Amino acid sequence: MSPVLSGLSLYAVALATLLSAFVRLIQSGQLRQRVMHQMTGVRELAELSGITDPRDLQDAFGPPGMDRVWRHVTLLQITSKRQFIGYLMSDPRVHIASMIAAVLALIIPHWTGQLVVLIAAVSQAGAWLSATRLPK
């Protein structure tokens, strides 16, 4: 079977996927730290859980404090109520798998590796597009 990607297009997709996954991994780590320090705002809660409507956030996690911060919410509570979009945006396993797929596609010249890096690129693009729906 002929290769799905070759040459410059393979390197471009792999590099874009690698950089996107790295940035999302750092960003989700920062969000997790804010939750651990009990500084969970709307942005953190929405991105980690995947719940984009502020009213649904209040239904799921209760009302915020006077300073619009959910101090009583833990990472375990957020992961128990996480939706698919939350996995796509902030699950480190998705981003690490995307980084591994990008590196393997460059090392192993087989069409399955190239197909996997395309799937990883689509998942990273989906994470960034989903992030545009987050409340400010």
Secondary structure, DSSP 8 states (H G I E B T S, - for coil): ---SS-THHHHHHHHHHHHHHHHHHHHHHHHHHHHHTT-B-HHHHHHHH----HHHHHHHH----TTS-BTT--HHHHHHT--HHHHHHH-HHHHHHHHHHHHHHHHS--HHHHHHHHHHHHHHHHHHHHHTTS--
